[in-house]
């Protein structure tokens, strides 16, 4: 890997640093505003992440695959069709959300202003992720890294200046800043690809959306499984608890995403893609205890250091941090199983969809009951138990789907349709 792809290491490190700067900005905002205000920030972000699934329809994942293997002359049509179609769909989803505001605000337990911020943030995140996928799909990793670090530094600088110098404590300002930096990246990234409106193709967009169908189902399930906890908290807990929960749970998840996506994933994903699926799943099973202990320990230690920098509204609790670390450890194991199945193509995606569909009622019931009963503590316990249920179901379903059968001279994996 080093010999063939050593040139990727530099951009990967810069990407990881950019993600770290963005995470630091979140920490700065949490430090500067009240826990209740930060709770609103996190609630808007959680709703936006769910809405983004419907706006994006997994076209960013499709671009990762289609752009590298397409002919150079066909790439402008792919980029143009994906971008224009996503802008139209995203705008349509936003308008539909506003028209359905009376129902959505009652269902989510938020006011109209919060819903509007969530829809605007979702649209900005959609174009950000899609344009990022164009650059990565075209293998312009160095340009992507430079743009990401530049935008991340701008966001951190603006946020820190407004907090420390201007004393702005209104969370809506920082939501607007986040929306602005997402749009800024999407605009400046245009230097790396061509958009030719006359190349937009209805036939091509049907093909792209068909390709992203299974991934979109998984994205919807993922948003449901790992996004409604904050909505439940918004119903049954005080606003400040949402802010504290975000620091104990969402911030460690963000750190995990940086390490997993921009670090370990560089080597792990190619290895999983070429490995026999049954073999990969069995190896992950053997490594799971070590992975759990390592990530739980990392999460506990890193979060403890961050809490030392925060104000009194975010009290450090050994018990809460322990619960958070347990949840992050099990969540990492689930992510490993998910990655192994996703790298198995359509069959692997189908297996993961079945497993998540089976687990969803149990997970949602667990979250609703525990959060309604114990609020913040219940949310942390529910996150750990939810991931434990998901791991157990994935193991059972994938074991049946990739059942090893004896053959002369050893075993081979029998894939059950």
VOLUMMAR-555752 format. One record per residue (C-alpha): residue number from 1; residue in three letters; x, y, z. Coordinates in Angstrom, 2 decimals. Each point is the difference from the previous one (the first is absolute). Layout:
{atom NUM, 'ALA', {X, Y, Z}}
...
//
This chain:
{atom 1, 'UNK', {0.00, 0.00, 0.00}}
{atom 2, 'UNK', {2.78, 2.45, 0.87}}
{atom 3, 'UNK', {1.84, -0.75, -3.26}}
{atom 4, 'UNK', {-3.09, 0.37, -2.19}}
{atom 5, 'UNK', {-1.84, 2.77, 1.83}}
{atom 6, 'UNK', {2.59, 1.77, 2.12}}
{atom 7, 'UNK', {-0.88, 3.32, -1.64}}
{atom 8, 'UNK', {-3.44, -0.14, 1.69}}
{atom 9, 'UNK', {1.50, 0.20, 3.49}}
{atom 10, 'UNK', {0.56, 3.78, -0.08}}
{atom 11, 'UNK', {-3.55, 0.92, -1.08}}
{atom 12, 'UNK', {-1.39, -2.54, 2.47}}
{atom 13, 'UNK', {1.86, 1.60, 2.89}}
{atom 14, 'UNK', {-1.16, 3.48, -1.07}}
{atom 15, 'UNK', {-3.60, -1.28, -0.25}}
{atom 16, 'UNK', {0.25, -1.42, 3.49}}
{atom 17, 'UNK', {1.38, 3.31, 1.30}}
{atom 18, 'UNK', {-2.84, 1.88, -1.74}}
{atom 19, 'UNK', {-2.55, -2.27, 1.66}}
{atom 20, 'UNK', {1.75, 0.56, 3.31}}
{atom 21, 'UNK', {-0.17, 3.79, -0.48}}
{atom 22, 'UNK', {-3.73, -0.27, -0.72}}
{atom 23, 'UNK', {-0.48, -2.09, 3.14}}
{atom 24, 'UNK', {1.98, 2.59, 1.97}}
{atom 25, 'UNK', {-2.33, 2.72, -1.28}}
{atom 26, 'UNK', {-2.95, -1.96, 1.37}}
{atom 27, 'UNK', {1.78, -0.18, 3.34}}
{atom 28, 'UNK', {0.70, 3.76, -0.08}}
{atom 29, 'UNK', {-3.67, 0.73, -0.70}}
{atom 30, 'UNK', {-1.06, -2.31, 2.84}}
{atom 31, 'UNK', {2.44, 1.81, 2.31}}
{atom 32, 'UNK', {-1.24, 3.45, -1.00}}
{atom 33, 'UNK', {-3.78, -0.44, 0.12}}
{atom 34, 'UNK', {-2.32, -1.44, 2.62}}
{atom 35, 'UNK', {-0.77, -3.70, 0.16}}
{atom 36, 'UNK', {-3.59, 0.74, -1.01}}
{atom 37, 'UNK', {1.14, 1.96, -3.08}}
{atom 38, 'UNK', {2.45, -2.73, -0.95}}
{atom 39, 'UNK', {-2.81, -2.50, 0.42}}
{atom 40, 'UNK', {-1.97, 1.92, -2.62}}
{atom 41, 'UNK', {3.04, 0.01, -2.29}}
{atom 42, 'UNK', {0.28, -3.77, 0.28}}
{atom 43, 'UNK', {-3.74, -0.49, -0.51}}
{atom 44, 'UNK', {0.10, 2.03, -3.22}}
{atom 45, 'UNK', {3.02, -2.01, -1.17}}
{atom 46, 'UNK', {-1.70, -3.33, 0.79}}
{atom 47, 'UNK', {-3.15, 0.91, -1.94}}
{atom 48, 'UNK', {2.15, 1.26, -2.87}}
{atom 49, 'UNK', {1.92, -3.29, -0.16}}
{atom 50, 'UNK', {-3.27, -1.90, -0.38}}
{atom 51, 'UNK', {-1.31, 2.36, -2.70}}
{atom 52, 'UNK', {3.31, -0.17, -1.88}}
{atom 53, 'UNK', {-0.65, -3.67, -0.73}}
{atom 54, 'UNK', {-3.08, 0.89, -2.03}}
{atom 55, 'UNK', {1.70, 2.90, -1.77}}
{atom 56, 'UNK', {3.21, -1.84, -0.90}}
{atom 57, 'UNK', {-1.33, -3.50, -0.71}}
{atom 58, 'UNK', {3.53, -1.43, 0.44}}
{atom 59, 'UNK', {1.22, 1.54, -3.26}}
{atom 60, 'UNK', {3.29, 0.89, 1.70}}
{atom 61, 'UNK', {0.72, -3.71, 0.50}}
{atom 62, 'UNK', {-0.97, -0.66, -3.62}}
{atom 63, 'UNK', {2.46, 2.68, -1.15}}
{atom 64, 'UNK', {2.80, -1.68, 1.97}}
{atom 65, 'UNK', {-0.52, -3.09, -2.19}}
{atom 66, 'UNK', {-1.20, 1.34, -3.35}}
{atom 67, 'UNK', {2.43, 2.89, -0.60}}
{atom 68, 'UNK', {3.25, -2.01, 0.38}}
{atom 69, 'UNK', {-1.12, -2.74, -2.38}}
{atom 70, 'UNK', {-1.63, 2.23, -2.63}}
{atom 71, 'UNK', {1.72, 1.37, -3.09}}
{atom 72, 'UNK', {1.31, 3.59, 0.36}}
{atom 73, 'UNK', {-2.39, 1.20, -2.74}}
{atom 74, 'UNK', {-3.00, -1.36, 1.97}}
{atom 75, 'UNK', {0.86, 1.62, 3.33}}
{atom 76, 'UNK', {-1.46, 3.49, -0.64}}
{atom 77, 'UNK', {-3.37, -1.61, -0.75}}
{atom 78, 'UNK', {0.15, -1.99, 3.26}}
{atom 79, 'UNK', {0.93, 3.06, 2.03}}
{atom 80, 'UNK', {-2.56, 2.26, -1.67}}
{atom 81, 'UNK', {-2.86, -2.49, 0.26}}
{atom 82, 'UNK', {0.70, -0.79, 3.65}}
{atom 83, 'UNK', {0.42, 3.65, 1.03}}
{atom 84, 'UNK', {-3.02, 1.49, -1.77}}
{atom 85, 'UNK', {-2.27, -2.87, 0.99}}
{atom 86, 'UNK', {1.08, 0.24, 3.62}}
{atom 87, 'UNK', {-0.57, 3.77, 0.08}}
{atom 88, 'UNK', {-3.52, -0.49, -1.37}}
{atom 89, 'UNK', {-0.79, -2.89, 2.35}}
{atom 90, 'UNK', {1.52, 1.81, 2.99}}
{atom 91, 'UNK', {-2.00, 3.15, -0.68}}
{atom 92, 'UNK', {-3.13, -2.12, -0.44}}
{atom 93, 'UNK', {0.53, -1.78, 3.32}}
{atom 94, 'UNK', {0.58, 3.36, 1.73}}
{atom 95, 'UNK', {-3.21, 1.47, -1.45}}
{atom 96, 'UNK', {-1.93, -3.16, 0.92}}
{atom 97, 'UNK', {1.38, 0.27, 3.54}}
{atom 98, 'UNK', {-1.23, 3.60, 0.28}}
{atom 99, 'UNK', {-3.44, -0.91, -1.35}}
{atom 100, 'UNK', {-0.19, -2.85, 2.53}}
{atom 101, 'UNK', {1.29, 2.23, 2.82}}
{atom 102, 'UNK', {-3.17, -0.22, 2.15}}
{atom 103, 'UNK', {0.28, -3.79, 0.07}}
{atom 104, 'UNK', {3.81, -0.19, 0.26}}
{atom 105, 'UNK', {0.34, 2.54, 2.81}}
{atom 106, 'UNK', {-2.58, -1.88, 2.05}}
{atom 107, 'UNK', {1.58, -3.37, -0.78}}
{atom 108, 'UNK', {3.55, 1.13, 0.77}}
{atom 109, 'UNK', {-0.89, 2.28, 2.88}}
{atom 110, 'UNK', {1.73, 3.06, -1.48}}
{atom 111, 'UNK', {-1.06, 3.48, -1.10}}
{atom 112, 'UNK', {-0.17, 1.21, -3.60}}
{atom 113, 'UNK', {3.27, 1.94, 0.28}}
{atom 114, 'UNK', {1.91, -3.12, 1.09}}
{atom 115, 'UNK', {-1.52, -1.99, -2.87}}
{atom 116, 'UNK', {1.03, 2.68, -2.53}}
{atom 117, 'UNK', {3.58, -0.04, 1.28}}
{atom 118, 'UNK', {0.05, -3.81, -0.23}}
{atom 119, 'UNK', {-1.23, 0.04, -3.61}}
{atom 120, 'UNK', {2.52, 2.67, -1.01}}
{atom 121, 'UNK', {2.84, -1.87, 1.72}}
{atom 122, 'UNK', {-1.07, -3.26, -1.67}}
{atom 123, 'UNK', {0.11, 1.60, -3.46}}
{atom 124, 'UNK', {3.45, 1.47, 0.66}}
{atom 125, 'UNK', {1.31, -3.34, 1.28}}
{atom 126, 'UNK', {-1.44, -1.74, -3.06}}
{atom 127, 'UNK', {1.86, 2.16, -2.52}}
{atom 128, 'UNK', {3.13, -0.14, 2.18}}
{atom 129, 'UNK', {0.09, -3.81, 0.06}}
{atom 130, 'UNK', {-0.84, -0.33, -3.68}}
{atom 131, 'UNK', {2.66, 2.43, -1.21}}
{atom 132, 'UNK', {2.53, -1.63, 2.32}}
{atom 133, 'UNK', {-0.81, -3.33, -1.67}}
{atom 134, 'UNK', {0.64, 1.52, -3.43}}
{atom 135, 'UNK', {3.55, 0.94, 1.00}}
{atom 136, 'UNK', {0.67, -3.37, 1.65}}
{atom 137, 'UNK', {-1.55, -1.92, -2.90}}
{atom 138, 'UNK', {2.26, 1.90, -2.38}}
{atom 139, 'UNK', {2.93, -0.91, 2.28}}
{atom 140, 'UNK', {0.80, 3.63, 0.80}}
{atom 141, 'UNK', {0.87, -0.85, 3.58}}
{atom 142, 'UNK', {2.57, 2.76, 0.52}}
{atom 143, 'UNK', {-2.43, 2.69, -1.18}}
{atom 144, 'UNK', {-2.74, -1.43, 2.20}}
{atom 145, 'UNK', {2.29, 0.04, 3.01}}
{atom 146, 'UNK', {1.13, 3.59, -0.60}}
{atom 147, 'UNK', {-3.56, 1.26, -0.39}}
{atom 148, 'UNK', {-1.26, -1.88, 3.05}}
{atom 149, 'UNK', {2.75, 1.27, 2.29}}
{atom 150, 'UNK', {-0.42, 3.58, -1.29}}
{atom 151, 'UNK', {-3.77, 0.00, 0.57}}
{atom 152, 'UNK', {0.37, -1.68, 3.40}}
{atom 153, 'UNK', {2.51, 2.64, 1.12}}
{atom 154, 'UNK', {-2.31, 2.79, -1.21}}
{atom 155, 'UNK', {-2.90, -1.49, 1.99}}
{atom 156, 'UNK', {2.14, -0.35, 3.12}}
{atom 157, 'UNK', {1.45, 3.51, -0.36}}
{atom 158, 'UNK', {-3.37, 1.67, -0.52}}
{atom 159, 'UNK', {-1.59, -1.92, 2.88}}
{atom 160, 'UNK', {2.85, 0.69, 2.41}}
{atom 161, 'UNK', {0.12, 3.72, -0.90}}
{atom 162, 'UNK', {-3.74, 0.43, 0.42}}
{atom 163, 'UNK', {0.01, -1.82, 3.33}}
{atom 164, 'UNK', {3.15, 1.38, 1.58}}
{atom 165, 'UNK', {0.11, 3.51, -1.48}}
{atom 166, 'UNK', {-3.54, 0.93, -0.96}}
{atom 167, 'UNK', {-1.66, -2.06, 2.73}}
{atom 168, 'UNK', {-2.75, -1.39, -2.25}}
{atom 169, 'UNK', {-1.86, -2.75, 1.91}}
{atom 170, 'UNK', {-2.97, -0.50, -2.33}}
{atom 171, 'UNK', {0.21, -3.53, -1.39}}
{atom 172, 'UNK', {-1.82, 1.01, -3.19}}
{atom 173, 'UNK', {3.06, 1.99, -1.05}}
{atom 174, 'UNK', {2.18, -3.12, 0.18}}
{atom 175, 'UNK', {-2.60, -2.02, -1.89}}
{atom 176, 'UNK', {0.14, 2.62, -2.75}}
{atom 177, 'UNK', {3.80, -0.17, 0.09}}
{atom 178, 'UNK', {-0.12, -3.79, -0.42}}
{atom 179, 'UNK', {-2.44, 0.30, -2.90}}
{atom 180, 'UNK', {2.22, 2.63, -1.57}}
{atom 181, 'UNK', {3.17, -2.09, 0.24}}
{atom 182, 'UNK', {-1.79, -2.99, -1.57}}
{atom 183, 'UNK', {-1.09, 2.17, -2.92}}
{atom 184, 'UNK', {3.46, 1.58, -0.23}}
{atom 185, 'UNK', {1.63, -3.40, -0.46}}
{atom 186, 'UNK', {-2.56, -0.98, -2.65}}
{atom 187, 'UNK', {0.64, 3.19, -1.95}}
{atom 188, 'UNK', {3.80, 0.00, 0.10}}
{atom 189, 'UNK', {0.16, -3.73, -0.77}}
{atom 190, 'UNK', {-1.30, 0.81, -3.49}}
{atom 191, 'UNK', {3.60, 0.66, -1.04}}
{atom 192, 'UNK', {0.50, -3.77, -0.01}}
{atom 193, 'UNK', {-2.80, -1.14, -2.34}}
{atom 194, 'UNK', {-2.08, 1.12, -2.98}}
{atom 195, 'UNK', {-3.74, 0.69, 0.06}}
{atom 196, 'UNK', {-1.61, 0.12, -3.47}}
{atom 197, 'UNK', {-3.78, 0.50, 0.34}}
{atom 198, 'UNK', {-0.79, -1.31, -3.52}}
{atom 199, 'UNK', {1.48, -3.39, 1.00}}
{atom 200, 'UNK', {-2.69, -0.65, 2.63}}
{atom 201, 'UNK', {-1.56, -3.37, -0.81}}
{atom 202, 'UNK', {-3.33, -1.43, 1.28}}
{atom 203, 'UNK', {1.15, -3.52, -0.91}}
{atom 204, 'UNK', {3.23, 0.47, 1.92}}
{atom 205, 'UNK', {-1.68, 1.32, 3.13}}
{atom 206, 'UNK', {-2.34, -3.01, 0.04}}
{atom 207, 'UNK', {3.05, -2.25, -0.13}}
{atom 208, 'UNK', {1.78, 1.94, 2.78}}
{atom 209, 'UNK', {-3.00, -0.05, 2.33}}
{atom 210, 'UNK', {-0.50, -3.71, -0.66}}
{atom 211, 'UNK', {3.63, -0.56, 0.95}}
{atom 212, 'UNK', {-0.41, 1.93, 3.23}}
{atom 213, 'UNK', {-3.27, -1.66, 0.97}}
{atom 214, 'UNK', {1.35, -2.62, 2.40}}
{atom 215, 'UNK', {2.43, 2.46, 1.56}}
{atom 216, 'UNK', {-2.83, 2.48, 0.52}}
{atom 217, 'UNK', {-2.03, -2.63, 1.84}}
{atom 218, 'UNK', {2.99, -0.55, 2.29}}
{atom 219, 'UNK', {0.44, 3.76, 0.45}}
{atom 220, 'UNK', {-3.66, 0.36, 0.97}}
{atom 221, 'UNK', {0.29, -2.83, 2.50}}
{atom 222, 'UNK', {3.24, 1.44, 1.38}}
{atom 223, 'UNK', {-1.57, 3.43, 0.45}}
{atom 224, 'UNK', {-2.94, -1.59, 1.76}}
{atom 225, 'UNK', {2.08, -2.23, 2.27}}
{atom 226, 'UNK', {2.55, 2.65, 0.97}}
{atom 227, 'UNK', {-1.93, 3.25, -0.43}}
{atom 228, 'UNK', {-3.27, -0.31, 1.87}}
{atom 229, 'UNK', {1.65, -0.15, 3.43}}
{atom 230, 'UNK', {0.36, 3.78, -0.01}}
{atom 231, 'UNK', {-3.60, 0.40, -1.14}}
{atom 232, 'UNK', {-1.11, -2.24, 2.87}}
{atom 233, 'UNK', {2.12, 2.08, 2.38}}
{atom 234, 'UNK', {-1.62, 3.14, -1.38}}
{atom 235, 'UNK', {-3.38, -1.47, 0.94}}
{atom 236, 'UNK', {0.83, -1.36, 3.45}}
{atom 237, 'UNK', {3.00, 1.97, 1.30}}
{atom 238, 'UNK', {0.94, 3.63, 0.50}}
{atom 239, 'UNK', {1.91, 1.86, -2.73}}
{atom 240, 'UNK', {3.21, 0.16, 2.04}}
{atom 241, 'UNK', {0.05, -3.80, 0.27}}
{atom 242, 'UNK', {0.14, -0.19, -3.79}}
{atom 243, 'UNK', {3.12, 2.15, 0.02}}
{atom 244, 'UNK', {1.68, -2.11, 2.70}}
{atom 245, 'UNK', {-1.01, -3.23, -1.78}}
{atom 246, 'UNK', {1.53, 1.34, -3.20}}
{atom 247, 'UNK', {3.35, 0.48, 1.71}}
{atom 248, 'UNK', {-0.06, -3.44, 1.62}}
{atom 249, 'UNK', {-1.26, -1.89, -3.05}}
{atom 250, 'UNK', {0.09, 1.93, -3.29}}
{atom 251, 'UNK', {3.43, 1.55, 0.45}}
{atom 252, 'UNK', {1.75, -3.36, 0.61}}
{atom 253, 'UNK', {-1.86, -1.37, -3.03}}
{atom 254, 'UNK', {1.39, 2.90, -2.04}}
{atom 255, 'UNK', {3.53, -0.82, 1.19}}
{atom 256, 'UNK', {-0.57, -3.64, -0.90}}
{atom 257, 'UNK', {-1.14, 1.07, -3.47}}
{atom 258, 'UNK', {3.20, 1.98, -0.52}}
{atom 259, 'UNK', {2.22, -2.95, 0.98}}
{atom 260, 'UNK', {-2.07, -2.62, -1.83}}
{atom 261, 'UNK', {-0.87, 1.83, -3.23}}
{atom 262, 'UNK', {3.14, 2.06, -0.58}}
{atom 263, 'UNK', {2.55, -2.25, 1.66}}
{atom 264, 'UNK', {-0.55, -3.74, 0.43}}
{atom 265, 'UNK', {-2.45, -0.11, -2.92}}
{atom 266, 'UNK', {2.77, 0.82, -2.48}}
{atom 267, 'UNK', {1.45, -3.49, 0.42}}
{atom 268, 'UNK', {-3.00, -1.85, 1.41}}
{atom 269, 'UNK', {-2.49, 0.63, -2.81}}
{atom 270, 'UNK', {2.20, -1.28, -2.87}}
{atom 271, 'UNK', {0.86, -3.08, 2.07}}
{atom 272, 'UNK', {-3.66, -0.74, 0.70}}
{atom 273, 'UNK', {-0.91, 0.51, -3.66}}
{atom 274, 'UNK', {2.25, -2.82, -1.21}}
{atom 275, 'UNK', {-0.44, -2.37, 2.94}}
{atom 276, 'UNK', {-2.43, -2.93, 0.01}}
{atom 277, 'UNK', {-3.09, 1.24, 1.86}}
{atom 278, 'UNK', {-0.28, -2.94, 2.39}}
{atom 279, 'UNK', {3.70, 0.21, 0.83}}
{atom 280, 'UNK', {-0.22, 3.75, 0.61}}
{atom 281, 'UNK', {-2.97, -0.37, 2.33}}
{atom 282, 'UNK', {1.65, -2.79, 1.99}}
{atom 283, 'UNK', {3.19, 2.04, 0.40}}
{atom 284, 'UNK', {-2.00, 2.99, 1.21}}
{atom 285, 'UNK', {-1.72, -2.29, 2.49}}
{atom 286, 'UNK', {3.36, -1.08, 1.40}}
{atom 287, 'UNK', {1.26, 3.59, 0.14}}
{atom 288, 'UNK', {-3.18, 1.46, 1.50}}
{atom 289, 'UNK', {1.03, -0.20, 3.69}}
{atom 290, 'UNK', {3.30, 1.77, -0.69}}
{atom 291, 'UNK', {-1.71, 2.63, -2.19}}
{atom 292, 'UNK', {-2.62, 0.60, 2.69}}
{atom 293, 'UNK', {2.59, 0.48, 2.75}}
{atom 294, 'UNK', {2.24, 2.23, -2.13}}
{atom 295, 'UNK', {-2.73, 2.37, -1.18}}
{atom 296, 'UNK', {-1.76, 0.12, 3.37}}
{atom 297, 'UNK', {3.31, 0.89, 1.66}}
{atom 298, 'UNK', {0.81, 2.61, -2.65}}
{atom 299, 'UNK', {-3.45, 1.58, 0.30}}
{atom 300, 'UNK', {0.16, 0.09, 3.80}}
{atom 301, 'UNK', {3.45, 1.60, 0.09}}
{atom 302, 'UNK', {-0.54, 2.52, -2.80}}
{atom 303, 'UNK', {-3.39, 1.13, 1.28}}
{atom 304, 'UNK', {1.34, 0.40, 3.53}}
{atom 305, 'UNK', {2.64, 2.41, -1.33}}
{atom 306, 'UNK', {-2.57, 2.00, -1.96}}
{atom 307, 'UNK', {-2.30, 0.36, 3.00}}
{atom 308, 'UNK', {2.82, 1.69, 1.92}}
{atom 309, 'UNK', {-0.27, 2.89, -2.49}}
{atom 310, 'UNK', {-3.74, 0.50, 0.39}}
{atom 311, 'UNK', {-2.04, 2.08, 2.38}}
{atom 312, 'UNK', {-2.09, -1.07, 2.95}}
{atom 313, 'UNK', {-3.12, -0.64, -2.07}}
{atom 314, 'UNK', {1.70, -3.14, -1.30}}
{atom 315, 'UNK', {0.90, -1.78, 3.24}}
{atom 316, 'UNK', {2.44, -2.87, -0.26}}
{atom 317, 'UNK', {-1.42, -3.26, 1.30}}
{atom 318, 'UNK', {2.06, -3.18, 0.18}}
{atom 319, 'UNK', {-3.18, -2.08, -0.23}}
{atom 320, 'UNK', {-1.41, 1.82, -3.02}}
{atom 321, 'UNK', {3.36, -0.09, -1.76}}
{atom 322, 'UNK', {0.28, -3.74, 0.66}}
{atom 323, 'UNK', {-3.45, -0.57, -1.51}}
{atom 324, 'UNK', {0.97, 2.12, -3.00}}
{atom 325, 'UNK', {3.26, -1.92, -0.51}}
{atom 326, 'UNK', {-1.82, -3.35, 0.14}}
{atom 327, 'UNK', {-2.43, 1.19, -2.66}}
{atom 328, 'UNK', {2.76, 1.32, -2.25}}
{atom 329, 'UNK', {1.90, -3.29, 0.31}}
{atom 330, 'UNK', {-3.00, -2.10, -1.07}}
{atom 331, 'UNK', {-0.86, 2.53, -2.72}}
{atom 332, 'UNK', {3.48, -0.44, -1.49}}
{atom 333, 'UNK', {-0.46, -3.76, -0.17}}
{atom 334, 'UNK', {-3.32, 0.53, -1.78}}
{atom 335, 'UNK', {1.69, 2.39, -2.45}}
{atom 336, 'UNK', {2.62, -2.66, -0.80}}
{atom 337, 'UNK', {-2.65, -2.59, -0.79}}
{atom 338, 'UNK', {-1.89, 2.58, -2.08}}
{atom 339, 'UNK', {3.14, 0.90, -1.98}}
{atom 340, 'UNK', {0.71, -3.67, -0.71}}
{atom 341, 'UNK', {-3.51, -0.51, -1.35}}
{atom 342, 'UNK', {-0.09, 3.22, -2.02}}
{atom 343, 'UNK', {3.26, -0.97, -1.70}}
{atom 344, 'UNK', {-1.77, -3.20, -1.06}}
{atom 345, 'UNK', {-2.07, 1.81, -2.64}}
{atom 346, 'UNK', {-3.76, -0.42, -0.44}}
{atom 347, 'UNK', {-0.13, -3.33, 1.87}}
{atom 348, 'UNK', {1.76, 1.46, 3.01}}
{atom 349, 'UNK', {-2.26, 3.06, -0.05}}
{atom 350, 'UNK', {-3.07, -2.26, -0.06}}
{atom 351, 'UNK', {1.29, -1.97, 2.99}}
{atom 352, 'UNK', {0.60, 3.21, 1.95}}
{atom 353, 'UNK', {-3.46, 1.33, -0.92}}
{atom 354, 'UNK', {-1.66, -3.18, 1.26}}
{atom 355, 'UNK', {1.97, 0.13, 3.26}}
{atom 356, 'UNK', {-0.84, 3.65, 0.63}}
{atom 357, 'UNK', {-3.68, -0.50, -0.84}}
{atom 358, 'UNK', {-0.18, -2.86, 2.50}}
{atom 359, 'UNK', {1.73, 2.04, 2.71}}
{atom 360, 'UNK', {-1.80, 3.33, -0.56}}
{atom 361, 'UNK', {-3.17, -0.66, 2.07}}
{atom 362, 'UNK', {2.06, -1.22, 2.97}}
{atom 363, 'UNK', {2.47, 2.89, -0.25}}
{atom 364, 'UNK', {-2.68, 2.70, -0.25}}
{atom 365, 'UNK', {-2.02, -1.50, 2.86}}
{atom 366, 'UNK', {3.15, -0.18, 2.14}}
{atom 367, 'UNK', {0.83, 3.64, -0.68}}
{atom 368, 'UNK', {-3.52, 1.27, 0.57}}
{atom 369, 'UNK', {-0.52, -1.88, 3.27}}
{atom 370, 'UNK', {3.39, 0.79, 1.54}}
{atom 371, 'UNK', {0.05, 3.67, -1.04}}
{atom 372, 'UNK', {-3.56, 0.57, 1.22}}
{atom 373, 'UNK', {0.94, -1.68, 3.30}}
{atom 374, 'UNK', {3.49, 1.36, 0.70}}
{atom 375, 'UNK', {0.62, 2.81, -2.49}}
{atom 376, 'UNK', {3.72, 0.67, -0.51}}
{atom 377, 'UNK', {1.17, -3.16, 1.77}}
{atom 378, 'UNK', {-2.64, -2.04, -1.80}}
{atom 379, 'UNK', {1.23, 1.34, -3.34}}
{atom 380, 'UNK', {3.58, -1.11, 0.65}}
{atom 381, 'UNK', {-1.13, -3.45, 1.19}}
{atom 382, 'UNK', {-2.33, -0.31, -2.99}}
{atom 383, 'UNK', {2.80, 0.84, -2.44}}
{atom 384, 'UNK', {2.21, -2.77, 1.38}}
{atom 385, 'UNK', {-2.84, -2.55, 0.09}}
{atom 386, 'UNK', {-1.19, 0.98, -3.49}}
{atom 387, 'UNK', {3.41, -0.65, -1.50}}
{atom 388, 'UNK', {0.28, -3.28, 1.91}}
{atom 389, 'UNK', {-3.32, -1.12, -1.50}}
{atom 390, 'UNK', {1.15, 1.06, -3.48}}
{atom 391, 'UNK', {3.28, -1.90, 0.31}}
{atom 392, 'UNK', {-1.80, -3.14, 1.17}}
{atom 393, 'UNK', {-2.54, 0.10, -2.84}}
{atom 394, 'UNK', {2.67, 0.76, -2.64}}
{atom 395, 'UNK', {2.07, -2.94, 1.22}}
{atom 396, 'UNK', {-2.98, -2.39, -0.16}}
{atom 397, 'UNK', {-1.23, 1.16, -3.42}}
{atom 398, 'UNK', {3.45, 0.21, -1.62}}
{atom 399, 'UNK', {1.02, -3.39, 1.39}}
{atom 400, 'UNK', {-2.99, -1.56, -1.71}}
{atom 401, 'UNK', {0.54, 1.94, -3.25}}
{atom 402, 'UNK', {3.72, -0.86, -0.22}}
{atom 403, 'UNK', {-0.08, -3.50, 1.44}}
{atom 404, 'UNK', {3.28, -1.94, -0.40}}
{atom 405, 'UNK', {-0.34, -3.49, -1.44}}
{atom 406, 'UNK', {2.64, -2.73, -0.09}}
{atom 407, 'UNK', {1.72, -0.79, -3.29}}
{atom 408, 'UNK', {2.95, -2.17, -0.92}}
{atom 409, 'UNK', {3.13, 1.48, 1.53}}
{atom 410, 'UNK', {-1.77, 2.57, 2.22}}
{atom 411, 'UNK', {-3.13, 2.13, 0.11}}
{atom 412, 'UNK', {-1.64, 2.56, -2.19}}
{atom 413, 'UNK', {-2.70, 2.58, 0.67}}
{atom 414, 'UNK', {-3.44, -0.88, -1.22}}
{atom 415, 'UNK', {-2.02, 3.16, -0.64}}
{atom 416, 'UNK', {-3.70, -0.49, 0.79}}
{atom 417, 'UNK', {-2.25, 2.09, -2.31}}
//
